[in-house]
Amino acid sequence: MTVKWETTNKEYQEIKYEKYKGVAKVTINRPEVHNAFTPLTVHEMIDAFADARDDSSIGVIVLTGEGEKAF
């Protein structure tokens, strides 16, 4: 089964934020630096997690990282 993640209306520079059937997925999108956090990364993750928290249809949040080498 292939999941078709739906992108949210919010645009971020350092993360991707998607939803699918009660699941929110936050992906750190900085593979060139092994998904190291910056203050902007943290700010964007806080915003995405707050959106997921406030969405009554979301029951699970998955945190992941882009790329093959780190997180």
C-alpha positions as CSV (number, residue, x, y, z in Angstrom):
1,M,0.0,0.0,0.0
2,T,1.3,3.4,-1.0
3,V,0.5,6.3,1.3
4,K,-0.4,9.6,-0.5
5,W,0.7,12.2,2.0
6,E,-1.1,15.5,1.8
7,T,1.0,18.6,2.1
8,T,-0.4,21.2,4.4
9,N,-1.1,24.8,3.4
10,K,1.9,26.0,5.5
11,E,5.2,26.5,3.7
12,Y,8.5,25.8,5.5
13,Q,12.1,26.2,4.4
14,E,13.8,23.5,6.5
15,I,11.0,20.9,7.2
16,K,8.2,19.2,5.3
17,Y,4.8,18.9,7.1
18,E,2.3,16.4,5.7
19,K,-0.9,14.6,6.9
20,Y,-2.7,11.3,6.1
21,K,-5.6,9.7,7.8
22,G,-5.0,10.8,11.4
23,V,-1.2,10.9,11.1
24,A,1.0,14.0,10.8
25,K,4.5,13.6,9.5
26,V,7.3,16.2,10.2
27,T,10.4,15.7,8.1
28,I,13.6,17.6,8.7
29,N,14.6,18.5,5.2
30,R,18.3,19.3,5.5
31,P,20.1,16.1,4.3
32,E,23.1,18.1,3.1
33,V,24.0,18.7,6.7
34,H,22.7,15.4,8.1
35,N,19.4,17.1,9.2
36,A,21.2,19.3,11.8
37,F,18.8,21.7,13.5
38,T,19.1,25.4,13.2
39,P,16.9,27.9,15.1
40,L,14.7,28.1,12.0
41,T,14.3,24.3,12.0
42,V,13.2,24.4,15.6
43,H,10.8,27.3,15.0
44,E,9.2,25.4,12.1
45,M,8.9,22.2,14.0
46,I,7.2,24.0,16.9
47,D,4.7,25.5,14.5
48,A,4.0,22.1,12.8
49,F,3.7,20.3,16.1
50,A,1.3,23.0,17.4
51,D,-0.8,22.6,14.2
52,A,-0.9,18.8,14.7
53,R,-1.8,19.2,18.3
54,D,-4.7,21.6,17.5
55,D,-6.0,19.3,14.7
56,S,-8.5,16.9,16.4
57,S,-8.2,14.5,13.5
58,I,-4.5,13.8,14.2
59,G,-3.7,11.0,16.7
60,V,-0.1,10.3,15.8
61,I,2.9,12.5,14.9
62,V,5.9,10.9,13.1
63,L,9.2,12.8,13.2
64,T,11.7,11.8,10.5
65,G,14.6,13.1,8.5
66,E,15.3,13.4,4.7
67,G,18.1,11.5,3.1
68,E,19.9,8.2,3.6
69,K,22.8,9.1,5.9
70,A,21.2,10.6,9.0
71,F,18.0,10.3,11.0
